[in-house]
Amino acid sequence: MSLTKTSQTSIMQTYNRLPITAVKGEGSFLYSEDGTKYLDFTSGIATCNLGHQPEAIKKDVTDQLDLLWHCSNLYHIPKQKELADLLTAESCFDQVFFCNSGTEANEAAIKLVRKWSGKETIATFTKSFHGRTLGSLSATAQPSLQDGFGSMLPGFEYFPYNDFDRLSEIEELKPAAVMLELVQGEGGVRPADQEWISELVSICKSNNILIVVDEVQTGMGRTGTLFAHEQYGFDPDIMTLAKGLGSGFPIGAMLAKESVASTFGPGTHGSTFGGNPLASAAATATVKEVVSLLNNAKEMGDMLINEIKSLSEQHNSINEVRGLGLLLGIEVADAAPFVSKLREKDVLVLSAGPNVIRILPPLNVSKKEVEQFLEKLTDVFKSAEGKDKA
């Protein structure tokens, strides 16, 4: 094998990478190779919910490093059991299956729905995002992401999100389950309408349709409560978690009510690395820390959305401000220039589609850091627009 190929990278080009080489993270800040200190309001795409290198998580992972890194799920793993007990105690669910990512958690949910119901059809919603494996991609109602990969897994029916008129069709279809995000993150930071959710839940309960809530991005305190469904006043049958669950250590989880979870038995599903001791140690410590930060997440989220809404009254370029807790979106004509201008001011944010600026601070973000962000955001809109509203 030649070692002289310098004209191309050895990493597959599946990401449009920004001109930053990250070498260190601490709290709400990310440091690049050239020494630039960025205020990181991406949180690793809602993964570093406690900021970078949180001390409590570092300590528990370091302690676990001295004991056991990995062993087979054919054995009992104490940290995994502790995490499962903690998650069920903090939620409405009875049992947990551990895996490595949100995509894997959603794949597990799809399999559990099919095995429990004996049916294939699952209703999902336009602009959803459930993952990139063929099963979870089939559940993702975004044709642009499916393009080029051939036939999707059959059994998924797509319905418009927040559309009351089409709910009767779900009732007529009587699918095995509905699967949805309560705030569509990748789909443009779109919260579900409370009345729409209430009617959808009523239809599901009346027709023995399982409710699967994808909380991969909204879970772990991101919206101001531990799980977003708590704010909508209902208990799902199945919930999926990942991202913020492990503070950056790869871990996913599917939680279910016992009446549904009991459908899975030995050999029906598995994961070599799922719930391994290191990831479980990180996640256990993370859950405990997140629970203590929910009030701050809500307070800082309220401050951000209120200030940005005030900003929108002064600038024509802001079409809408929406979100829940510390999962916020600013709709503009084109998000990319704003993301770029903020990066030039040493602030990191994301886009959610072509026209939404997505803001994801850590849950322990300080008021001073929020004020710093708002100051730079205001400067960017002023310079981009050149004038205030009349």
Secondary structure, DSSP 8 states (H G I E B T S, - for coil): --S---SS-SS---S---S--EEEEEBTEEEETT--EEEE-SHHHHT-TT-BS-HHHHHHHHHHHTT-S---TTS--HHHHHHHHHHHHTSS-SEEEEESSHHHHHHHHHHHHHHHHS---EEEEBT----SSHHHHHHSB-HHHHTTS-S--S-EEEE-TT-GGGHHHHHHH--SEEEE-SEETTTTSEE--HHHHHHHHHHHHHTT-EEEEE-TTTTTTTTSSSSTHHHHT---SEEEE-GGGGTTS--EEEEE-HHHHTT--TTSS--SSTT-HHHHHHHHHHHHHHHHTHHHHHHHHHHHHHHHHHHHTT-TT--EEEEETTEEEEE-S-HHHHHHHHHHTTEE-EESSTTEEEE---TT--HHHHHHHHHHHHHHHHHHHSS---
